[in-house]
Amino acid sequence: MSNALERHTLVWLTAAGWDAAIADAQPEHVAGLAQWRHHDWPTIVRRTDPRPASNGGSVASADGAVAENGDTAAGANGTVAGDGGAGRDDVCLGVPLPPDADGVKVRIPLRASAGHIARTSAPLDLRAALPAAGPWREGLAKLAGAAPSLRVFGSLAMQSLTGLHYVSPASDIDLLFHPASAGQLDEVIALLAHHAAELPLDGEIVFPGGAAVSWKEWLMATRHPAKVMVKELGAVRLAATASLLATLEAS
């Protein structure tokens, strides 16, 4: 199961999965995880944890799901937030808590074995998030009507999924798009660029195989040819735009 899950996929844990996660959590994370379990809210797939540094260094941050200081919780049960690399059958997950009164965001890292996953879902459809979009709702409704395949992650998605307060005036609207062809890619990039004049749009294009590129970086690279940063489940790399376009032609 783990090989099929892309970054940002929504993952619901089993009762045993939550038992393990809470048992292995740092004390300051227990209340947040217990709240997630009580409401049956999903966790989020993040990049795979690397192996620990040979000098005992901490695990690197992954998609912001691990605290920026590299602080992680140790454990060895089926669902862990530990200091070792992910096993072959593990899925690396995160629970992003809403900002506190000072605007600090805590993101709890987890790893779950495939047997501790109850169900999964693609990231939230943008149209499903419209009720939580506040003053952005009208503009996003127009965008979703023109590009119905758009999905959303980040603050707006979490506010929609949980009902908790994530979105602030400084928030971005993080969108995901899986193009089926180079022509569709160009069309949606043009739409995003047009609507970004009125909306704080951000997010990623996801190519076949899960290779994700910032749509803004892609747009810049089409105007001023350059390699783009690609985020994958297990790595971050630079790639030529032509190599990513070739994956659309081959799919």
C-alpha positions as CSV (number, residue, x, y, z in Angstrom):
1,M,0.0,0.0,0.0
2,S,2.8,2.4,0.9
3,N,4.3,2.5,-2.6
4,A,0.9,3.7,-4.0
5,L,0.5,6.7,-1.8
6,E,1.6,10.1,-3.0
7,R,2.5,13.1,-0.8
8,H,-0.6,14.9,0.5
9,T,-2.8,11.7,0.4
10,L,-5.3,11.6,3.3
11,V,-4.8,8.5,5.5
12,W,-7.1,7.3,8.3
13,L,-5.5,5.0,10.9
14,T,-7.0,2.0,12.5
15,A,-7.7,1.8,16.3
16,A,-4.4,-0.1,16.7
17,G,-2.6,2.5,14.6
18,W,-3.8,5.3,16.9
19,D,-2.9,3.2,20.0
20,A,0.7,2.9,18.7
21,A,0.9,6.5,17.6
22,I,-0.2,7.9,21.0
23,A,1.9,5.4,22.9
24,D,5.0,6.5,21.1
25,A,4.2,10.3,21.0
26,Q,6.1,13.0,22.8
27,P,4.1,14.2,25.8
28,E,3.3,17.5,24.2
29,H,1.8,15.7,21.2
30,V,-0.5,13.3,23.0
31,A,-3.5,15.7,23.3
32,G,-3.4,16.6,19.6
33,L,-3.2,13.0,18.5
34,A,-6.0,12.0,20.9
35,Q,-8.2,14.8,19.4
36,W,-7.4,13.5,15.9
37,R,-8.4,10.0,16.9
38,H,-11.6,11.1,18.6
39,H,-12.8,12.9,15.5
40,D,-11.5,10.4,13.1
41,W,-9.6,13.1,11.2
42,P,-7.1,12.0,8.5
43,T,-3.3,12.2,8.7
44,I,-1.3,13.4,5.7
45,V,1.3,11.5,3.7
46,R,4.6,13.3,3.7
47,R,8.1,12.6,2.3
48,T,9.8,9.4,3.5
49,D,12.1,9.8,6.5
50,P,15.7,9.4,5.6
51,R,18.0,7.2,7.6
52,P,19.6,8.8,10.6
53,A,23.0,10.5,10.1
54,S,25.9,8.4,11.0
55,N,27.0,10.9,13.6
56,G,23.7,10.6,15.4
57,G,22.2,13.7,13.8
58,S,18.4,14.2,13.9
59,V,16.0,13.2,11.2
60,A,15.5,15.9,8.5
61,S,12.3,17.8,8.2
62,A,9.8,16.3,5.6
63,D,7.2,18.6,4.0
64,G,7.0,20.5,7.3
65,A,5.5,17.5,9.0
66,V,8.5,17.2,11.3
67,A,9.3,20.2,13.5
68,E,11.8,22.6,11.9
69,N,14.3,21.8,14.7
70,G,14.4,18.2,13.7
71,D,12.8,17.1,17.0
72,T,11.1,13.7,16.7
73,A,9.5,11.3,19.0
74,A,11.0,7.8,19.4
75,G,9.1,4.5,19.2
76,A,9.1,1.0,17.8
77,N,5.4,0.0,17.4
78,G,3.4,-0.1,14.2
79,T,2.9,3.7,14.1
80,V,5.8,5.7,15.2
81,A,7.3,9.2,15.2
82,G,10.8,7.9,15.6
83,D,14.5,8.7,14.9
84,G,15.1,5.9,12.4
85,G,14.4,5.7,8.7
86,A,11.1,4.4,7.4
87,G,10.9,0.7,6.9
88,R,9.9,-0.9,3.6
89,D,6.2,-1.2,4.6
90,D,6.0,2.1,6.5
91,V,4.1,5.2,5.4
92,C,5.4,8.5,6.7
93,L,2.5,10.7,7.9
94,G,2.0,14.0,9.5
95,V,-0.7,15.6,11.7
96,P,-0.6,19.4,11.2
97,L,-2.2,21.1,14.2
98,P,-3.8,24.5,13.8
99,P,-1.7,27.6,14.6
100,D,-1.7,28.5,18.3
101,A,-2.4,32.0,19.7
102,D,1.1,33.1,18.7
103,G,0.7,31.7,15.2
104,V,3.1,28.8,15.8
105,K,2.3,25.7,13.8
106,V,3.1,22.3,15.2
107,R,3.3,19.4,12.8
108,I,3.5,15.9,14.4
109,P,5.4,13.3,12.4
110,L,4.2,9.7,12.4
111,R,5.1,6.5,10.6
112,A,2.4,3.8,10.1
113,S,2.7,0.3,9.0
114,A,0.4,-0.7,6.1
115,G,-1.6,-2.9,8.5
116,H,-2.4,0.2,10.6
117,I,-4.1,2.1,7.7
118,A,-7.9,1.9,7.7
119,R,-8.5,3.8,4.4
120,T,-7.0,6.5,2.2
121,S,-8.3,9.2,-0.1
122,A,-6.9,11.6,-2.6
123,P,-6.4,15.2,-1.4
124,L,-9.6,17.2,-1.0
125,D,-11.4,18.3,-4.1
126,L,-11.3,22.1,-4.3
127,R,-15.0,22.3,-4.7
128,A,-15.5,20.4,-1.4
129,A,-13.4,23.0,0.4
130,L,-15.4,26.0,-0.9
131,P,-17.6,26.3,2.2
132,A,-14.5,26.9,4.3
133,A,-12.9,29.4,1.9
134,G,-14.5,32.6,3.4
135,P,-13.8,35.7,1.3
136,W,-12.0,33.5,-1.3
137,R,-15.1,31.4,-2.0
138,E,-16.4,33.2,-5.0
139,G,-13.0,33.4,-6.8
140,L,-12.2,29.8,-6.0
141,A,-15.6,28.7,-7.2
142,K,-14.9,30.3,-10.6
143,L,-11.5,28.6,-10.7
144,A,-12.9,25.2,-9.7
145,G,-15.6,25.6,-12.4
146,A,-12.9,26.2,-15.1
147,A,-10.6,23.5,-13.8
148,P,-12.7,20.9,-11.9
149,S,-9.7,18.5,-11.4
150,L,-8.0,20.9,-8.9
151,R,-7.4,19.6,-5.4
152,V,-6.4,21.4,-2.3
153,F,-4.0,20.8,0.6
154,G,-2.5,22.9,3.4
155,S,-4.4,25.3,5.6
156,L,-7.7,25.5,3.6
157,A,-7.9,21.7,3.3
158,M,-7.3,21.2,7.0
159,Q,-9.8,23.8,7.9
160,S,-12.4,22.2,5.7
161,L,-11.6,18.6,7.0
162,T,-11.6,19.5,10.7
163,G,-13.6,22.7,11.2
164,L,-10.6,24.1,13.2
165,H,-9.1,27.5,12.5
166,Y,-6.2,27.2,10.1
167,V,-6.7,30.0,7.6
168,S,-5.5,33.5,8.2
169,P,-5.2,36.6,6.0
170,A,-1.5,35.6,5.4
171,S,-2.4,32.0,4.3
172,D,-1.8,30.7,0.8
173,I,-4.3,28.5,-1.1
174,D,-2.3,25.4,-1.9
175,L,-3.6,23.6,-5.0
176,L,-2.7,20.3,-6.6
177,F,-3.1,19.5,-10.3
178,H,-2.4,16.2,-12.1
179,P,-2.2,17.1,-15.8
180,A,-3.2,14.4,-18.3
181,S,-1.4,16.1,-21.2
182,A,1.0,18.9,-22.0
183,G,-1.9,20.8,-23.5
184,Q,-4.0,20.5,-20.3
185,L,-0.9,21.5,-18.3
186,D,-0.6,24.8,-20.2
187,E,-4.3,25.5,-19.9
188,V,-4.4,25.1,-16.1
189,I,-1.1,27.0,-15.6
190,A,-2.7,29.9,-17.5
191,L,-5.8,29.7,-15.4
192,L,-3.8,29.7,-12.1
193,A,-1.7,32.6,-13.3
194,H,-4.8,34.6,-14.2
195,H,-6.6,33.9,-10.9
196,A,-3.5,34.5,-8.8
197,A,-4.0,38.2,-9.5
198,E,-6.9,38.1,-7.1
199,L,-6.2,35.0,-4.9
200,P,-3.1,33.9,-2.9
201,L,-2.6,30.8,-5.0
202,D,0.3,28.4,-4.5
203,G,0.7,24.7,-4.9
204,E,2.1,22.0,-7.1
205,I,1.8,20.2,-10.5
206,V,2.0,16.5,-9.9
207,F,3.4,14.5,-12.9
208,P,3.0,10.7,-13.4
209,G,4.8,8.8,-10.7
210,G,4.3,11.5,-8.1
211,A,7.0,14.0,-9.2
212,A,5.7,17.4,-8.0
213,V,6.8,20.9,-9.0
214,S,5.7,24.3,-7.8
215,W,3.3,25.6,-10.5
216,K,4.9,29.1,-10.1
217,E,8.4,27.7,-10.6
218,W,7.2,25.8,-13.6
219,L,5.7,29.0,-15.1
220,M,9.0,30.9,-14.5
221,A,10.9,28.0,-16.2
222,T,8.7,28.2,-19.3
223,R,9.5,31.9,-19.6
224,H,13.2,31.7,-18.6
225,P,14.3,28.1,-19.3
226,A,15.8,26.5,-16.2
227,K,15.7,23.3,-14.3
228,V,12.9,23.0,-11.7
229,M,12.9,21.5,-8.2
230,V,11.0,18.2,-8.1
231,K,9.7,16.8,-4.8
232,E,9.1,13.0,-4.7
233,L,8.1,10.7,-1.9
234,G,11.7,9.8,-1.2
235,A,13.8,12.6,-2.6
236,V,14.1,16.2,-3.8
237,R,16.0,16.8,-7.1
238,L,16.4,19.2,-10.0
239,A,15.0,18.2,-13.4
240,A,14.6,19.6,-16.9
241,T,11.1,20.5,-17.8
242,A,11.4,18.4,-21.0
243,S,12.0,15.3,-18.9
244,L,8.8,15.9,-17.0
245,L,6.8,16.6,-20.1
246,A,8.0,13.3,-21.5
247,T,6.3,11.5,-18.6
248,L,3.0,12.9,-19.8
249,E,3.6,11.7,-23.3
250,A,4.5,8.3,-22.0
251,S,1.5,7.9,-19.7
